[in-house]
Amino acid sequence: MRVLILSLDAGGGHFAASNALKTAILQKYPDSHVEIVDTLKIISPILDKLAVGTYLKAIKSVPFIYGLVYDSTDKEPPTRWSRALYEKFYFAFYKLYNIISEFKPDIVIGTHPSPVDMVAQLKKRGNINVPIISIVTDFTIHPYWINEFADYIIVHHQNLVYEAVKKGAQQNKVVPLGIPINPSFAQTYDRKEVIENLNLEDRPTILIMGGSLGLGNIEEIVEKVCTICDENYQIIVVAGKNKALKNALEKRDFGRKIVVYGFIDFIDKLMAISDILITKPGGLTCAEALSRKLPMILISPIPGQEERNTFYLINNGAAAYVKNTENFDIVFSQIINNPQRLEHMKLACSFLGKPNSSPDIAEFIRGMAG
């Protein structure tokens, strides 16, 4: 089976989903050939730097503007401006066509809506004839994800099917298999073994994350958690790729011990031993937490998809949300001292979690590829 996965390196989650799916396919079908392509970078490195760079700067500096753009395009029928843009610059897709022609995939997967639109333009004109699957990596369905030339759209859960159909998808094309996460999140770890191997302590554990970019008021959040949690709690902070944050946390005296990591590849193990996750509501991170039945307190959502993720998770009982950092300690204290609330959140996570999402999607792909 030959699988071409098209993505964009915008924030980390889309590529993480692509790699998770690739891992599952190769584990389940070792003879397969899977290639991941950073689509926009292949088509035009300059355009990639402009588009992705602008997006990353916008969510850091002026997130409200990105939110306005997201909301203004979240209309029915599916967004037209981007489709019109791709029509106009169709000539630039020859590089993508060459990749598809040379690789000869049995199926094309898109973990970001832009590549799905691009390859759909090729299919629309009869340049290619290959099945296309669009995989939504958030807990909301923006119309941009929906394309008439995609054979299927994969969403996280059955309770998102209605939204997908309302936004323009055909119901028989919507498949609720989950956001692709690493197959390791389905593994059961021995708690004591993980703690010993990572040189941690066997105590109730608070895990604090700001996504792969380490965004949000993490330092202030850590300070407030330290005022609530005594030494009976273990506090772990993952700063991701934000080296400045990591250095600041390591140098600062919080009056108690905290464990600080940078960008790591054992989040699955940390989540397995944690009791509460404090995080930005990125789709991949939250899908991973759901698979571990890990209650979440959500902070600093980017306007747009992360705000929608927040609404979905709190409306379904899996998370709490703190809008203003100055009030974080109040909400955190209420939750950590409410065993019934925590248990309810765990049950909600269990209902929403898809620990086998990537192997299930791999099996679905195999069925389509024949």
Secondary structure, 3 states (H helix, E strand, C coil): CEEEEEECCCCCHHHHHHHHHHHHHHHHCCCCEEEEEEHHHHHCHHHHHHHHHHHHHHHHHCHHHHHHHHHHHCCCCCCCHHHHHHHHCHHHHHHHHHHHHHHCCCEEEECCHHHHHHHHHHHHCCCCCCCEEEECCCCCCCHHHCCCCCCEEEECCHHHHHHHHHCCCCHHHEEECCCCCCHHHHCCCCHHHHHHHCCCCCCCEEEEECCCCCCCCHHHHHHHHHHHCCCCCEEEEECCCCHHHHHHHHHCCCCCCCEEECCCCCHHHHHHHCCEEEECCCHHHHHHHHHCCCCEEECCCCCCHHHHHHHHHHHCCCEEECCCHHHHHHHHHHHHCCHHHHHHHHHHHHHHCCCCHHHHHHHHHHHHHC
